[in-house]
């Protein structure tokens, strides 16, 4: 499958709900782009932990 591609399911990430574009890095890892604190964007890799509504979650893109 060619990348980047849009997620098939709706994902809530960093307080935003939507269908993010899934990218693939040169080393084969998958990631999505999210807003960075203070402006700009950053990569959120598959398996990364992030906080949402005082709960720690792990990003899963395999079934997305």
Secondary structure, 3 states (H helix, E strand, C coil): CCCCEECCCCEEECCEEECCEEEECCCCCEEEEEECCCCCEEEEECCCEEEECCEEEECCCCCC
